[in-house]
Every structure is written in structure tokens, then in C-alpha cells.
Amino acid sequence: MKRKPNCVCLACNTPVYRRPAQISAGGVYCSSICVGKNQQKPKTCKICQRSYIGANQTCSRSCANSARAGISYTKENKHNKAYQGTLLKEKLAAKRGGTCERCSEANYAILQIHHIKERHKGGTDVVSNLELLCPNCHTTHHQGYSLYKPKKML
């Protein structure tokens, strides 16, 4: 049996039913969300001076990042290693055909750059020290085996 509403939520003015003891105790809310809304006090964002409710020190991620100094995250950034790796891969593919240099896998998207003389042993990013390998050949080279079993061609 559904009871008729006998009071109103303090946060959103939705009619709700509560027992008389709950009403006399005060603080009648329809849900825990309304309790949270009513108990939190608005803050002022340090960057844009807008009012907001939350635990963060700024109102949004963009305001938090606007105070940061340093590297800009654009593709053309010289410090962006992912972009530099893409340039190396493109350069190697143009010179060596864009296939795996060991098994001739033609899927360019999966090819990885392999350093013949590893960087921690003094190897560099010079084109003569690099190979384009598929993930299977790359894993086989470093670990000695790969779980990949090639499909038999018909």
C-alpha cells in the first residue's frame, strides 16, 4: 500500500512520505542526492570566479589546466615522444617498404620500431640502427618465442 505524501523535500520540493518522528527530527529529503546537494556549500573557482559545488579546487578541468605552465600537448611539439616515434616509423616505412623486415607482414598499422643495438646499451635512433617489425617478430626477438601461430594459407 502506497502512502500519500505528507511533507516536502527541503532540496527539491518533491512531495514525500515520512513518519511523524522523521518529520519532527527535521531535515526531510527525498533521496541521498538531495541530502548531498543541500549540505554542500558553494565555492568560488580560483580561476574564473564562477560559483560551483564540489570537492575540487576549481570548477572544471579546463580551469585547473589553465594555470599549468610548461609543455603544450600538440602534435608538432618537439618534446612529444609519441609524435617523434610516428615520424621515425614513417621515415622507415618510406625507405624500407612499410612491411615487417623479417616476415613481410604488410599491416603497417601494427608495425613497431625495433632498435638493433638497444638504447640502454648505447644505441641511437639513427635509421641504420632501426628495424620495422610486427609484434610477433618483435616478441620473438626479445623473448625468444611468441604465442602467435600463423594461419595456414589456402
N, C-alpha and C positions, 0 to 999 in steps of 0.2 A: 504494500500500500504506500503510495507516494504522498508525502505530506505537503501541505501548502506552505509557501514561503511566509516567514513571519518576521524577517528582518532583511537588511540590505548590506551588501559587501562594502567595506569602507573605501576600497581602492577603485572599484569599477561600477559601483551602484547596481550590481546584479542582485535580484531578489534571491535569497537563500533561506533554508530552514535550519535553525539551530535550536538546541534545547534551552530552556529558560536559564539554566545555570551558566551556559556558554555566553548567552547574551549579557547577563549581569556581570560576567568577568570582563567583558569589553573585548575589543579587537576582533570583530566578526569579519571573516574573509571567506570568499567562495573557493579559493584554491591557494596552494603554496606559492604560486606565481604572483598572485596579488599581495600576499604577505611580503614577499621579497621586494616588489615594487614600492610598497608603502613604507618599508623600513629603510630602504637605501636613500641616502641624501644626494642630491645632485652636486656634481663637481664642475669646475670650470677648467677647460682644456688650457694647458700652458702655452700652446702654440697658436690656436685660432680663437681662443677666448669663448668658444661655444660651451653651453651647458650640456652635460651628459651624465648618465648613471652607469657606474661600473667600477671594477676594481683597478683598471689600468690608469696610468698617469696621463694619458692623452685620449682623445675621443675616438681616434681611428688609427689604423696602421700607417696611413699616409702622413698624418701629423707626427707620429713617432719617427718616421723615416726622414721627415723634412729637416730635423735637427741634426741628422748624421752628416759627418764630413768624410771625405775620402773617395773611394773608388765609385765611379758611376758604372752601372751594370748594363752597358750597351755592347752590341756585337763587335764594334770596332775598337774596343778597349784593348790596349797592348798588354795589360796585366791579366786579361781573361784567358785562362789556360784552355778552357773548352774551345774557344774561338781559335786559338793558335793551333790546337790539335786538329781542328777541322781544316785549317789552311794546309797543314802538313799532309793530311790524308788526301786532299785534293791535288796537291803537288805530286805526291807519289803515284796517285791513280793516273794522272796525265802522263807521267813518264813511263809507267810500267803496265799500263793497260787496264787497271781497275779490277783485277781479279786476284784471288789468293795466289801467292807466288809459289806455293807448294802443291796444292791440289787443284788449282784453277777454278775454284768456286767463283761464280760470276755475280753473286748477290752483293753489290757494292755497299748496301746499307749495313751489312753485318761485319764488314772488314774492320780489323783493328791494326793499329800501328805497333810493330814489334821492334825493339832495339836489339840489334845483333850483339853488340857489346853493351851490356846493361848499364843504365845511367849510374847506378850506385857503384859500379866498377870503373867509372870514368868515361862511359860512352856519352855521346852527344846526340843532338837532333839533326846532324848532318845527313843528307839524303842517302849517302853511301852506307850509313850505319842503320838504316831503317828498312823494314820489310812490311808489306801488307799481307796479313794472314787472316784467315777465317777463324772464328772462335775455337773450332775443333783442332786445327793445326796449332794454334797458339797454346791451347791447353796441353796438347800432346808434347809440344816443345818444352814447356816449363815443368810439367808433372810426369812426363814420360808415357802417359796414356790418356785416352779420352773415352767417356762412356757412350759417345755417339757412334752408332753403327750406320754406315751409309746404306741407302736403299739400293737394291739391285735394279739396274736399268733394264727395261724390257726390250 
